Amino acid sequence: MIYLIPSLLAEDATETIPSYVLAAVRSCQVIFAENERTARRFLRKMDPAISIDQFEWFAIHKAEASQVATLREKIRERKDIAIISEAGCPGIADPGQLLIAEAQRLQQPVRPLVGPSALLLALMASGLNGQHFVFHGYLPVDRGERVRRIRQIEEASRKEGSTRLFIETPYRNDRMLADILEVCQEDTRVCIASQITSPDEWIVTRTVREWRTNTPSLHKKPVIFLIQA
């Protein structure tokens, strides 16, 4: 069995992880983790008595062929495997997809477990279209390319009536918001979903016109941006 293990979005929000998730981890012999150090800390936070060193640990990294070969080996050994990403759900704007795809190719059972997904929580609270939405991941770093991409995203949203979601590296959030407010039409709705599940969680939807009169500082905060034209 391959278990997809959701992890914390906010470090102390342990209540967002159902108890059956830890039970599934305990049943495994192997863990693939995006970051072994933070995965170990996450498991200890959920249960200080857990025996961390009972597992075989492997990193989810860019050596894709090596990862997949190791997964195949552990499947042949008939071991139960947990996949844990850095925050949120494996395979959803986080690593793990290649391992999951290989497990499916090998016709292994894959069990996704319930836990916090920043994308879905932001969409739920935004008031924007939850029937038709598209996640674009990270937009280009180059400003000219990023501005063109924002225009394309807004136009596609207007044409299709869809919500468009994207993210940015926290230290570039303020520049991203400035570009959105400069490029988009005044009546386009923009949701800023910041620090989801933390005590400082803040999810607000306003028009571009309204944001221009009261622009927040988002520097170094985890943020999901959503727009609907």
Secondary structure, 3 states (H helix, E strand, C coil): CEEEECECCCCCCHHHCCHHHHHHHHCCCEEEECCHHHHHHHHHHHCCCCCHHHCEEEECCCCHHHHHHHHHHHHHCCCCEEEECCCECCCCCCCCHHHHHHHHHCCCCEEECCCCCHHHHHHHHHCCCCCCEEEEEECCCCHHHHHHHHHHHHHHHHHHCCEEEEECCHHHHHHHHHHHHHHCCCCCEEEEEECCCCCCCEEEEEEHHHHHHCCCCCCCCCEEEEEEC
